[in-house]
């Protein structure tokens, strides 16, 4: 490949669902590689599998790239010189290329019924052979083919895979990969509905869109031989291939599965992870800088990224590490931005409450979706049992004493301000010689209905005096039961 060529990378999502977090990582690397080389990053929608299309998946996927600031230069909604960028809008283009292969006898019509193919596969399986098309239709004469076509018989068009040839391609992570064509099935290129399969459309499009480097998940390695054969048949220059590792689940063997937590890029945003934090985490999931540096902005990553440091071994998606990154990025937010996220994840919160709670929470929270649970007590009375108030072994009588005295102290304050409340409560503790741990557990549970909460005294001004007193009354009521 000549070095003067513009680097063009692409992401080719199929709108069969939301974008997987692993695909977001692929997109990030493909984007960074293009940008680092002053190249272009392209989105092409691969919607040839009409049966698996999911309504709304395409706009949602495009939005994900926007939400993560992976700005694409060409794509369905932004256009570009090589459009259209949706495969079903390119059907006329594929016709021309399949005709070329048919003319050269590098592809052929197959009229076999699904029933015959099923039976053939069963026989092959029983004989412990790899299921492969037996090429019955390759024997048809031109005349027979024309008659069948004239009669309107249903057909697919298959790739005529060359016999017993060793073909290689270079994978930028794994090096040279060689396969024998005897292992490759005569892949269907055009389905009976006239729509191409992924294998055919991907090659035509990557060529016409002048893609120079294909980054994708390693699950596509086994498809690459078919694509290499097509490149050879057309006499097209092959792009570079770079098959990235899969992301493994930390708790179970194998790749990440939705059974063990969020796996779609959108879900992570809904969970309250910041796009910058998630991207930073993904940067290091399968790539290392070779230095100690762990925190990267997108701009920094574009500069630092290199193919040589991509890993061969599949990385584990360590959710704890992601939480750690997210915390770091939350602390870096301006109070204003923090407030925006706060409101987004907890629309009931008032501006005044945000002002009071931002300094308390910005240093502590792991992700924004946690706010709903930890601040539930601001909006409702959380149910809890009397035992929780006495969790630290406090006897009910002392707990009643603690709460009664706290209530009268709080009602007598001139301003319901954190500093004042804090000083007064500490004085009260001292005067009564209460155990600090016990006291704060009783008080925390009385106010929040939970033993794990944000710093309770700091939250009181956001709760307000009346609500605070009422919650203490409810707790006293529980204790006297
Ligand atoms: N449409 C394929 C997918 O859904 C793209 C594979 C490729 O990048 O070639 O992942």
Boltz pocket constraint, residues with backbone or C-beta under 6 A from the ligand:
constraints:
  - pocket:
      binder: B
      contacts: [[A, 11], [A, 12], [A, 13], [A, 14], [A, 46], [A, 198], [A, 202], [A, 215], [A, 216], [A, 217], [A, 220]]
      max_distance: 6.0
